[in-house]
């Protein structure tokens, strides 16, 4: 991730969607890991603006302990509390890779978790539209690749695609 990476402020114009719909992406080898790679890159850029805390870092925020099923006095079984799935563990790991002595507050963790969810939803929605345009019921790596190019502005999309391709290559070589 280069330090000089700054996204445009203007959104992708609707005409761009039609442009990419009629053209195939150059390579169909990048998989949904491009999404996570982009988000990790964005997280690295965002963490550079954080200040170091005096206290040691606390456990990642957003995790609620899972409750076990128990019975009440009347013999009824209580329902388990729903688990909240967050990216806080992964955000915390990346933060410690980039800045080992830096902590993060619960509010900042919540903001970054919302950011990751928002980007994920945007890319998934665009990939779903692309699959519907081509009358397919499966979202493939090609749709994810094109959706990343449509949702993310300029140079950011190029970095996301290259990071995704690199991550997929690393995964497939390790799986053998």
N, C-alpha and C positions, 0 to 999 in steps of 0.2 A: 504494500500500500504506500504510494508516494505521499509525502507530506503536503504537496501542493494540490491535492485532490479536493476540489470544491464543486458540489453539484449546482446545476442551473436552478434558477428559481421558477422558470416557466414550466408548466406541465407538458407532457407529450401531447401534441395536437392530434385531433381525431383522424386527420388525414394520414398520419403515420401508421395507424392501425390498419387502414386499407392498403397502404404501401407494403407493409410486411406480410399481410395476409396473402398477397399474390406472389410473393417471393419466398423461396425456401432459405433458411439460414445456411451459412457456409458449412457448418459441421453439426451433425446431430449427436455428437458423442458427449456433450455436457449434460449432466443429469441434475435433478433437483438439489444436489449438493451445492450448486452455484448460489442458491439462495442463502444457505448457511455461510458460505465463504464470503459473500458480500456483507452479510450482517456482521461477521467477525471483523472484516476490514473496517466497517463503519464504527464498530465498537472501539477498535484501536484508535481511530481518529477522535472519537468522543472522549476516550479516557485521557487523552493528552491534556485536556482542559481541566481535569479534576485536580484538586489540591490534595496533598498528602495529609492524612489524619495523624494526630498525636497518639491516639489509642490504637491498640492492635485491632485488626479487622475482625468483625463479628461473623457469625455464620451467615450464609446467604439468606436473603429475605424471601418472603412469600411462601414458605413451606408451612403447612398446617399439619400437626401430628395426626396420623390416622387413628380413628377411634375403633375399638373392637366392639363387636356385638355383645351386649349384656342383657340380662333380664331385669325387669322391674319387679316390684312387690306383687303386682297383679299377675306376673308370669308372661307379660307381653315382651316381645323382643324389640329392642331399640334399633333404629336404622343407623347404619354407618354414616359418618359425615363424608360428604363428597370431597374427593381429593382435588386440590387446585394444582393444575399442571402449569409450571412456569419455566422460563429459560434461565432462572436466576443461578442455578448451579453452573451452567455453561458460561454465562456472562462472568461469573466470579472467577472461573478457571482462566478465562482469557485475560481478565484484568491482572491476575497474578502472574501470567506469562509476560505481559507487557510491562507492568509496574509492580514488582513484588512487594514493595513497601507501602503501597497505596490501598486505602480502604474505600468502601462505597456505602453510602447511607441507604436506608430502606426506601426513601423517597426516590433517590436516583435509580435504584434497582427497579422500582416500579415503573419509572419512566422508560428505562431501557427495555423492560419486558413488554411494555405497550408498543414501543417502537418496533421490536422484532415481530410481534403479533400483527401489527399494521402492515408491514412490508410483506409478511407471509401471505396475508389475506389478499393484498393487491395482486401479487404475482399469481396466486392460485386462481383468483377470479379472472384474470386476463388469460391464463392458460385454459381455463374452462371455456371461455368465449371462443378461443382459437380452435379448440377441439370441436365445439358446436358448429363453427363455420365450416369445418371440413367434414362434418357429419360423422364424427367418430365418438365413441363412448369412453375412450381411454385417453388420459393425458400422458403423453410420452415425453421423452427428453427433448424432442424437437419443439413441442409446445412450451415447455419450461424455458428453453433457450430463447425462443422468440418473445415470450412474456417478459423475461428479464430485460431484453433489449428494448421493449416498449415501455416498461414501467420505470426503469432507471434511466436517468439522464446521461447523455454523452459518454464521457470517459469512465464514469462509474460503472456503466453496463459492460464496457470492455473489460474492466478489471474483474467484475463479478463473473463473467463468462470464463476468463482465463483461470481464475482461482477455482472455479467449479470444475473445469477440465483437469486441472492439476490434482484436485482432491479425488476425483473419480479415478484418475490414473494411479494415484497412490493406493487407493482402496483396492482396485482390481489386482495390482501387483502384490499386495500383501495377502490377498485372499488365496492366492495360488500356493 
